[in-house]
Amino acid sequence: MIVVTTPTGAIGRQVVRNLLDRDERVRVVVRDPGKLPDDVRERVEVVPGSHGDLDVVTRAFEGADAVFWLVPPDPRAETIEAAYVDFSRPAYEAIKTQGVGRVVGVSSVGRGTPVVGNAGHVTASIAMDDLLASTGVPYRSLANATFMDNLLRQVASIRDQGVFYDIIAGDTKAPTCATRDIAAVATGLLTDPTWSGYDSVPVLGPEDLSQEDLARTMSEVLGKPVRYQRIPAADLKAMMLGRGTSEAVAQALIDMMTAKDNGLDLGEPDADRSGTPTTFRQWCEEVLKPAVES
């Protein structure tokens, strides 16, 4: 039995599909079972509720050979530690009491870099890894680079204005990965019973690219000019606060992006990238372009 959290999210839904394609037994934890596609819901065991609830994860983790653990975004969290570490404390308890076989957690690259101590979401996600691994369960942390798929949040401005925004320097090169590759790596680990101990698995994509590189590729694939515009961190934070994001979460995002601008994602220079083959151009052709043209 493999338990998948966030089965309707960008990564979790792909993990579920991958596991079902392998005829694995799957149990999902989901707040609203109605959001599961019909063909998925009829093939999985459903535990309704939040995986931040002790009773829910205790039921879900019973007899679990493996668990896919992903903390959902909480834009109104009082602290970023609460969003990651406190949310995961019920899982920490249930992993111990239910005898979970192994856990694969979605986290971030950057461990061991000079800037990781003040990197917002990344700092908190690595603390989450350490908490869950302290149960003694075999644990693999997916040390992900920035997701290509994050650009889907800016489809409207890319389509209508030919521009996308961020606060990092346009020429800063860093790895970027597709969620399809993250899901594939997770699926491989979840279905492999041979590993043990606590380790991280870099998930970086095949190449390091700058924002200017991304703009050039998008322009070529979309057939129209797309440019990158760097905006002040204060402006981004103000926009987030205006959308109802808490002060703590907004500042954590700024801290994370500032750390990325200072080398946070470059801490795994010798990592094997063969397991994350999706290039940014391929992702633009297969994911971004259809989204822009829809």
ZIURFEN-V538633 format. One record per backbone hydrogen bond with DSSP energy under -1.0 kcal/mol. NH is the residue of the N-H (numbers start at 1). CO is the residue of the C=O. Records with the same first field share a line. If there is no record, write none. Layout:
NH: CO / CO
This chain:
2: 25
3: 66
4: 27
5: 68
9: 6
13: 9
15: 11
16: 12
17: 13
18: 14
19: 15
20: 16
21: 17
23: 20
24: 19
27: 2
28: 45
29: 4
30: 47
35: 32
36: 33
41: 37
42: 38
43: 40
45: 26
47: 28
49: 30
53: 50
57: 53
58: 54
59: 55
60: 56
61: 57
64: 61
65: 1
66: 1
67: 102
68: 3
69: 104
77: 74
83: 79
84: 80
85: 81
86: 81
87: 82
88: 84
89: 86
92: 88
93: 89
94: 90
95: 91
96: 92
97: 93
98: 94
100: 95
101: 64
103: 138
104: 67
105: 140
106: 69
107: 142
109: 144
113: 110
116: 113
118: 115
122: 119
124: 120
125: 121
126: 122
127: 123
128: 124
129: 125
130: 126
131: 127
132: 128
133: 129
134: 130
135: 132
136: 133
139: 197
140: 103
141: 199
142: 105
143: 141 / 201
144: 142
145: 203
148: 177
150: 147
151: 148
152: 149
153: 150
154: 151
155: 152
158: 154
159: 155
160: 156
161: 157
163: 157
164: 227
166: 229
172: 169
174: 209
177: 146
182: 178
183: 179
184: 180
185: 181
186: 182
187: 183
188: 184
189: 185
190: 186
191: 187
192: 189
199: 139
201: 141
203: 143
209: 174
212: 170
214: 210
215: 211
216: 212
217: 213
218: 214
219: 215
220: 216
221: 217
222: 218
223: 219
224: 219
227: 162
229: 164
231: 166
236: 232
237: 233
238: 234
239: 235
240: 236
241: 237
242: 238
244: 241
245: 240
246: 75
250: 246
251: 247
252: 248
253: 249
254: 250
255: 251
256: 252
257: 253
258: 254
259: 255
260: 256
261: 257
263: 260
264: 259
266: 263
271: 268
276: 273
283: 279
284: 280
285: 281
286: 282
287: 283
288: 283
289: 284
291: 287
292: 288
293: 289
